[in-house]
Amino acid sequence: MAVARYLIENRATVRMAAKEFGISKSTVHKDLRERLPKISRTLYLQVKPILEQNKAERHIRGGMATRRKYKGG
């Protein structure tokens, strides 16, 4: 539940949450997608749109990272 609150308060990505809590991205994802709805449906419904937005934007972040890698900026 702490990871979910962190995601909501900071509009963070799964990667950012994993780094903040010292756990893997797959653990964050599993906790938020599978375990959280069973514990707190209300909290899950707040996290779900953030996860969907992150998923929709990840190709953009990946492209920017590749550009920085090869352009140096």
C-alpha distances in whole Angstrom, upper triangle without the diagonal:
4,5,5,6,9,10,11,12,14,15,14,15,14,16,16,12,13,16,14,12,15,14,16,15,16,13,11,12,12,9,8,12,12,10,7,10,11,8,8,11,11,8,9,13,12,10,13,16,15,15,18,20,19,20,23,24,24,27,28,26,28,31,31,30,33,35,34,35,38,39,38,37
4,5,5,6,9,10,10,12,14,13,14,13,15,13,10,12,14,11,9,13,13,15,15,16,13,11,13,14,11,10,14,15,13,11,14,15,12,12,14,14,10,12,15,13,12,15,17,15,15,19,20,19,21,24,24,23,27,27,25,27,30,29,28,32,34,32,33,37,38,36,34
4,5,5,6,9,10,11,11,10,11,9,11,10,7,8,11,9,8,11,10,12,11,13,11,7,10,11,9,8,12,13,12,10,13,15,13,13,15,14,11,11,14,12,10,13,15,13,12,16,17,15,17,20,20,19,23,24,22,23,27,26,25,28,30,29,30,33,34,33,31
4,5,5,6,9,10,10,10,11,10,13,12,9,11,14,12,11,14,14,15,13,14,12,9,10,12,9,7,10,12,11,8,11,13,11,10,12,11,7,8,10,9,6,10,12,10,10,14,15,14,16,19,19,19,23,23,22,23,27,26,26,29,31,30,31,34,35,34,32
4,5,5,6,8,10,10,12,12,15,13,10,13,15,12,12,16,16,17,16,18,16,12,14,15,12,11,14,16,14,11,14,16,13,12,13,12,8,10,12,9,8,12,13,11,13,16,16,16,18,21,21,21,25,25,23,25,28,27,27,30,32,31,32,36,36,35,33
4,5,5,6,8,7,10,10,12,10,7,10,12,9,10,13,14,15,14,16,15,11,13,16,13,12,15,17,16,14,16,19,16,15,16,15,11,13,14,12,10,13,14,11,13,16,16,14,17,20,19,19,23,23,20,23,26,25,24,27,29,28,29,32,33,31,29
4,6,5,5,5,7,8,10,9,7,10,12,10,11,14,14,15,13,15,14,10,11,14,12,10,13,16,15,13,15,18,16,15,15,14,11,11,12,9,7,10,11,8,9,12,12,11,14,16,15,16,19,19,17,20,23,22,22,25,27,26,27,30,31,30,28
4,6,5,7,10,11,14,12,10,14,16,14,15,18,18,18,16,18,17,13,14,17,14,12,14,17,17,13,15,18,16,14,14,12,9,10,11,7,6,10,10,7,10,13,12,12,15,17,17,18,21,21,19,22,25,24,24,27,29,28,30,33,33,32,30
4,6,8,11,13,15,12,11,15,16,13,15,18,19,20,18,21,19,16,17,20,17,15,18,20,20,16,18,21,19,17,17,15,12,14,14,10,10,13,13,11,13,16,15,15,18,19,19,20,23,22,20,23,26,25,25,28,29,28,30,33,33,32,29
4,5,9,11,13,10,9,13,13,11,14,17,17,18,17,19,19,15,16,19,18,15,18,21,21,18,20,23,21,19,20,18,15,16,16,13,11,14,14,10,12,15,14,13,16,18,16,17,20,19,17,20,23,21,21,25,26,24,26,29,29,28,25
4,7,10,12,10,10,13,14,13,15,18,18,18,16,18,18,14,15,18,17,14,16,20,20,17,19,22,21,19,19,17,14,14,14,11,9,12,10,7,9,12,10,9,13,14,13,14,17,17,15,18,20,19,19,23,24,23,25,28,28,27,25
4,7,8,6,7,10,11,10,12,15,15,15,12,15,15,12,13,16,15,13,15,19,19,17,19,22,21,19,20,19,15,15,16,13,10,12,12,8,9,12,10,8,12,14,12,12,16,15,13,16,19,17,17,21,22,21,23,26,26,25,23
4,5,5,6,9,10,11,12,14,13,13,10,12,13,10,10,14,14,12,14,17,18,16,19,22,21,20,20,20,16,15,16,14,11,12,12,8,8,10,9,6,9,12,10,9,13,13,11,13,16,15,15,18,20,19,20,24,24,24,22
4,5,5,6,9,10,11,12,10,9,6,9,10,7,7,11,11,9,11,14,15,14,17,19,19,19,19,19,16,14,16,15,11,12,13,10,8,11,11,8,10,13,12,11,14,15,13,14,18,18,16,19,22,21,22,25,26,25,24
4,5,5,6,9,10,10,10,8,6,9,11,8,10,13,13,13,15,17,18,18,20,23,22,22,23,23,19,18,20,18,15,16,16,13,11,14,14,10,12,15,13,11,14,15,12,13,16,16,14,17,19,18,19,22,23,22,21
4,5,5,6,9,10,10,10,9,12,13,10,12,15,15,14,16,19,19,18,21,23,22,22,23,22,19,18,20,18,14,16,16,13,12,15,14,11,14,16,14,13,16,16,13,15,18,17,15,18,20,19,20,23,24,23,21
4,5,5,6,8,8,9,8,11,10,7,10,13,12,11,14,16,16,15,18,20,19,19,20,19,16,15,18,16,12,15,16,12,12,15,15,12,14,17,16,15,19,19,16,18,21,20,19,22,24,23,23,27,28,26,25
4,5,5,6,5,5,5,9,8,6,9,12,11,12,14,16,16,16,19,21,20,20,21,22,18,17,20,18,15,17,18,15,13,17,17,14,15,19,18,16,19,20,17,18,21,21,19,22,24,23,23,26,28,26,25
4,6,5,7,8,8,12,11,10,13,15,15,15,18,20,19,19,22,24,23,23,25,25,21,20,23,21,18,20,21,17,16,19,19,16,18,21,19,17,20,20,17,18,21,20,18,21,23,21,21,25,26,24,23
4,6,8,10,11,14,13,11,14,16,15,15,18,20,19,18,22,23,22,22,23,23,19,19,22,20,17,19,20,17,17,20,20,17,19,22,20,19,22,22,19,20,24,22,20,24,26,24,24,28,29,26,25
4,6,9,10,13,11,9,13,14,12,14,17,18,17,16,20,21,19,20,22,22,18,18,21,19,17,19,21,18,17,21,21,18,20,23,22,21,24,25,22,22,26,25,23,26,28,27,27,30,32,30,29
4,7,9,12,10,10,14,15,14,15,18,19,18,18,22,23,22,23,25,25,21,21,24,23,19,22,23,20,19,22,23,20,21,25,23,21,24,25,22,22,26,25,22,25,28,26,25,29,31,29,28
4,7,8,7,7,10,11,11,13,15,16,15,16,20,21,20,21,23,24,20,19,22,21,18,20,22,19,17,21,21,18,19,23,22,20,23,24,21,21,25,25,22,25,28,26,26,29,31,29,29
4,5,5,6,9,10,11,12,14,15,15,16,20,21,20,22,23,24,21,19,22,22,18,19,21,18,16,19,20,17,17,21,20,17,20,22,19,19,22,23,20,22,25,24,24,27,29,28,28
4,5,5,6,9,10,11,12,14,14,15,18,20,20,20,21,22,19,17,20,19,15,16,18,15,12,15,16,13,13,17,16,14,17,19,16,16,20,20,18,20,23,23,22,25,27,27,26
4,5,5,6,8,10,10,11,13,14,17,18,18,20,20,22,19,17,20,20,16,16,18,16,13,16,17,15,14,18,18,15,18,21,19,18,22,23,21,22,26,25,25,28,30,30,29
4,5,5,6,8,10,10,10,12,15,16,16,17,19,20,17,16,19,19,15,16,19,17,14,17,19,16,16,20,20,18,21,23,21,21,25,25,23,26,29,28,28,31,33,32,32
4,6,5,6,8,10,10,10,13,15,15,15,17,18,15,13,16,15,12,13,15,13,11,14,16,13,14,18,18,16,19,21,19,19,23,24,22,24,27,27,27,30,32,31,30
4,5,5,6,8,9,10,12,14,15,15,16,17,14,12,15,15,11,11,14,12,9,12,14,12,11,15,16,14,18,20,18,18,22,23,22,24,27,27,27,30,31,31,30
4,6,5,5,7,9,11,12,13,14,15,17,15,12,15,16,13,13,16,15,12,14,17,15,15,18,20,18,21,23,22,22,25,26,25,27,30,30,30,33,35,34,34
4,6,6,5,6,9,10,10,12,13,15,12,10,14,14,11,12,15,14,12,15,18,16,16,20,21,20,23,25,23,24,27,28,27,29,32,31,31,35,36,36,35
4,6,6,5,8,10,10,10,11,12,10,7,10,11,8,8,12,11,9,12,14,13,14,17,18,18,21,23,21,22,26,26,25,28,30,30,31,34,35,35,33
4,6,6,7,10,11,11,11,13,11,8,10,12,9,8,12,12,9,11,14,13,13,16,18,17,20,22,22,22,26,27,26,28,31,31,31,34,36,36,35
4,6,6,7,10,11,11,14,13,10,12,14,12,11,15,15,13,15,18,17,16,20,22,21,24,26,25,25,29,30,29,31,34,34,34,37,39,39,38
4,6,6,7,9,10,13,11,9,13,14,12,13,16,17,15,17,20,19,19,22,24,23,26,28,27,28,31,32,31,33,36,36,36,39,41,40,39
4,5,5,6,7,9,8,6,10,11,9,10,14,14,13,15,18,18,18,21,23,22,26,27,26,27,31,31,30,33,35,35,36,39,40,40,38
4,6,5,5,8,8,5,8,11,10,10,14,15,14,15,18,19,19,21,23,23,27,28,28,29,32,33,32,35,37,37,38,41,42,42,40
4,6,7,10,10,9,12,14,14,14,17,18,17,19,22,22,22,25,27,27,30,32,31,32,35,36,35,38,40,40,41,44,45,45,43
4,7,9,9,9,12,13,13,14,18,18,18,20,22,22,23,26,27,27,31,32,31,32,36,36,35,38,40,40,41,44,45,44,43
4,5,5,6,9,10,11,12,15,16,16,18,21,21,22,24,26,26,30,31,30,32,35,35,35,37,39,39,40,43,44,44,42
4,6,5,6,9,10,10,13,15,15,16,19,20,20,23,25,25,28,30,29,31,34,34,34,37,39,39,40,43,44,44,42
4,5,5,7,9,10,12,14,15,16,18,20,21,22,24,25,29,29,29,31,34,34,34,37,39,38,40,43,43,43,41
4,5,5,6,9,11,12,13,15,16,17,19,21,22,23,26,27,26,28,31,31,31,34,36,35,37,40,40,40,38
4,5,5,6,9,10,10,12,14,15,16,18,20,21,24,25,24,26,29,29,29,32,34,34,35,38,39,39,37
4,6,5,7,10,10,11,13,15,16,17,19,21,24,25,24,26,29,29,30,33,34,34,36,39,39,39,37
4,6,7,8,10,11,12,14,15,17,18,19,23,23,23,25,28,27,28,31,32,32,34,37,37,37,35
4,6,5,6,9,10,11,12,14,16,17,20,21,20,22,25,25,25,28,30,30,31,34,35,34,32
4,5,5,6,9,10,11,12,14,15,19,20,19,21,24,24,25,27,29,30,31,34,34,34,32
4,5,5,6,9,10,10,12,14,17,18,18,20,22,23,24,26,28,28,30,32,33,33,31
4,5,5,6,9,10,11,12,15,16,15,18,20,20,21,24,25,25,27,29,30,30,28
4,5,5,6,9,10,10,14,15,14,16,19,19,20,22,24,25,26,28,29,29,28
4,5,5,6,9,10,13,14,14,16,18,19,20,22,24,25,26,29,29,30,28
4,5,5,6,9,11,12,12,14,16,17,18,20,22,22,24,26,27,27,25
4,5,5,6,9,10,9,12,14,15,15,18,19,20,21,24,25,25,23
4,5,5,8,10,10,11,14,15,16,17,19,21,22,24,25,26,24
4,6,7,8,10,11,13,14,16,17,19,20,22,24,24,25,24
4,6,5,7,9,10,11,13,15,16,17,19,21,21,22,20
4,5,5,6,9,10,10,12,14,15,16,19,20,20,19
4,6,5,6,9,10,10,12,14,15,17,18,19,18
4,5,5,6,9,10,11,12,14,16,16,17,16
4,5,5,6,9,10,11,12,14,15,16,14
4,5,5,6,9,10,11,13,14,15,14
4,5,5,6,9,10,11,12,13,13
4,5,5,6,9,10,10,11,10
4,5,5,6,9,10,10,9
4,5,5,6,8,10,10
4,5,5,6,8,8
4,6,5,5,5
4,6,6,7
4,6,8
4,6
4
